[in-house]
């Protein structure tokens, strides 16, 4: 591939609801630009973007794909992201290096949860954006309705640049609002100009007036001319609109048909005309030698630096680190310094990836996106720079995974293979976390949703040839006591020679502190138990609280007071007093009204106003206690509630169903509380069955 300078580059992320047509839009753009000889389809499983076997099987994107398209002497780095919230981490990585966005809307489905989520992401990152409405070949699609819905949500910022033309229920052309001309596609794939149809003139006038008003607001001179009734030239309008689009005061709406590959030429031309090149964007890091701000700003003349925004690890094509060059010009065989890992990396060859295919390139200029192969220690969100000017950039914010499932290896001996495979997958996907929960004897995978974890299971089987079963996670219950007990135990053994003797009397009672396993005190009078055995008694209690007598869960909130006992001058030992304390604990614990404690999550659920009743009702069914509601922007409410961990399994699926995909939640551990009797009884029985099986 040729080398492109910064001003000739556009970095554009495709966002939108799942199934809105992002991948097929890229396919049509690549085909019309001459990047491919045939146009693939999602149904046929032969698109550039969706090349993973699981993506082909599921018929939707799972990973972000980079597809560089050369059009009109410009390089359009198109980042095709998954539409499903299950893979939000892929979207966040792509958005962190995009300079602008195209929000794709299915003409058939209209505004969906993913559309609004895409808007919110663009607002967060202040990304200039274009809306592109697909499925215009479907006669029932109302482009006007979609524009009106967008304007209802986002106001006068929404500006249709084109209006559709249909003849005999076929999508045959469009009206260009800026030029006030109509164009119809011909058999050669180009367009013929003709008169604007009468039925489009009213809409054209409304859209044109809105555009001209926006242009007038870009300067005082234009405003005066507008009020004087002067006409703006097409060039003046386009220049002003570029300013409007880049500062996010106007969001153009375009449309087309992915199936017929119509509307993509105009889209690519408008990407170049209206969306910013990197040299019109800003980016800054920190020079770690002096802690001063390094204004990189995609300046090719400044010291080299690059940000690693994504990692791809594939058994067949190898490991690639996707980078955006933030300053300087990267060349083959450069040596770059990774400040985060304190290592130098020889980058060797430079690549541009088009889907799964890597193409070598001589240089990557500031603002360009490419890939480096086989970096030894560099990970996603790291920064690469020169050792003389070590730079670090702010790491992208990646969503925290809250959904966990326990996995069990199907084939004995595959444990190491699965661990290695998950290591590679978690390096690729920062929203996937692998945890060894030794306390509860389980291996856990955390992800964004149950669907995310199911896909992970499928990829393990397909790509890495290892099988697992996914099961509900074991909940980390605890044990405590509600009353006071006085326990005595005498440990005495004689088997020839020196024996073993330890005798303790201990009072057990609630400590009132459910964050600490135990508190140990002694009130020995007259040397009934010598001081040198006190540590052994405490050690026995410390061992005993690791597995409580009720259900073998760790113990919390117990106070143990050693107040009496006896010893033998010859046979007493630390071991004997430790064993006596352990047995006294088991006996005293069970006599002090033992109960099971369950973990409680402090949860925040964000839902549209209309869904608050259903969501609160569902939380009540899950034994949740709603603590309050806080109104937030755009007609949403934040519900704050305390919910037992045991009730969280399956919540993500339920919430999406209740809110049609608009709801989200987060939580953190709050405290332990006494579990209801029916919950405790069920858990104790289940625990006893497990322990008897292991015995």
Secondary structure as GFF3:
##gff-version 3
##sequence-region A 1 695
A	DSSP	three_ten_helix	6	8	.	.	.	ID=ss1
A	DSSP	beta_strand	9	16	.	.	.	ID=ss2
A	DSSP	alpha_helix	22	32	.	.	.	ID=ss3
A	DSSP	alpha_helix	53	58	.	.	.	ID=ss4
A	DSSP	beta_strand	65	71	.	.	.	ID=ss5
A	DSSP	beta_strand	74	80	.	.	.	ID=ss6
A	DSSP	three_ten_helix	85	87	.	.	.	ID=ss7
A	DSSP	alpha_helix	88	95	.	.	.	ID=ss8
A	DSSP	beta_strand	100	106	.	.	.	ID=ss9
A	DSSP	alpha_helix	113	125	.	.	.	ID=ss10
A	DSSP	beta_strand	128	134	.	.	.	ID=ss11
A	DSSP	alpha_helix	143	154	.	.	.	ID=ss12
A	DSSP	three_ten_helix	155	157	.	.	.	ID=ss13
A	DSSP	beta_strand	158	160	.	.	.	ID=ss14
A	DSSP	beta_strand	162	167	.	.	.	ID=ss15
A	DSSP	beta_strand	170	176	.	.	.	ID=ss16
A	DSSP	beta_strand	181	185	.	.	.	ID=ss17
A	DSSP	beta_strand	191	194	.	.	.	ID=ss18
A	DSSP	alpha_helix	198	216	.	.	.	ID=ss19
A	DSSP	alpha_helix	220	227	.	.	.	ID=ss20
A	DSSP	alpha_helix	234	246	.	.	.	ID=ss21
A	DSSP	beta_strand	251	255	.	.	.	ID=ss22
A	DSSP	alpha_helix	264	274	.	.	.	ID=ss23
A	DSSP	three_ten_helix	278	280	.	.	.	ID=ss24
A	DSSP	beta_strand	284	287	.	.	.	ID=ss25
A	DSSP	beta_strand	292	295	.	.	.	ID=ss26
A	DSSP	beta_strand	305	314	.	.	.	ID=ss27
A	DSSP	beta_strand	318	327	.	.	.	ID=ss28
A	DSSP	beta_strand	329	331	.	.	.	ID=ss29
A	DSSP	beta_strand	335	338	.	.	.	ID=ss30
A	DSSP	beta_strand	343	346	.	.	.	ID=ss31
A	DSSP	beta_strand	350	354	.	.	.	ID=ss32
A	DSSP	beta_strand	357	361	.	.	.	ID=ss33
A	DSSP	beta_strand	363	365	.	.	.	ID=ss34
A	DSSP	beta_strand	369	373	.	.	.	ID=ss35
A	DSSP	beta_strand	383	385	.	.	.	ID=ss36
A	DSSP	beta_strand	391	392	.	.	.	ID=ss37
A	DSSP	beta_strand	403	409	.	.	.	ID=ss38
A	DSSP	alpha_helix	415	428	.	.	.	ID=ss39
A	DSSP	beta_strand	433	437	.	.	.	ID=ss40
A	DSSP	beta_strand	442	447	.	.	.	ID=ss41
A	DSSP	alpha_helix	450	463	.	.	.	ID=ss42
A	DSSP	beta_strand	468	471	.	.	.	ID=ss43
A	DSSP	beta_strand	478	481	.	.	.	ID=ss44
A	DSSP	beta_strand	485	493	.	.	.	ID=ss45
A	DSSP	beta_strand	500	510	.	.	.	ID=ss46
A	DSSP	beta_strand	518	522	.	.	.	ID=ss47
A	DSSP	three_ten_helix	531	533	.	.	.	ID=ss48
A	DSSP	alpha_helix	534	544	.	.	.	ID=ss49
A	DSSP	beta_strand	558	566	.	.	.	ID=ss50
A	DSSP	alpha_helix	574	590	.	.	.	ID=ss51
A	DSSP	beta_strand	594	608	.	.	.	ID=ss52
A	DSSP	three_ten_helix	609	611	.	.	.	ID=ss53
A	DSSP	alpha_helix	612	621	.	.	.	ID=ss54
A	DSSP	beta_strand	625	632	.	.	.	ID=ss55
A	DSSP	beta_strand	636	644	.	.	.	ID=ss56
A	DSSP	three_ten_helix	645	647	.	.	.	ID=ss57
A	DSSP	alpha_helix	651	659	.	.	.	ID=ss58
A	DSSP	beta_strand	664	674	.	.	.	ID=ss59
A	DSSP	alpha_helix	677	694	.	.	.	ID=ss60
###
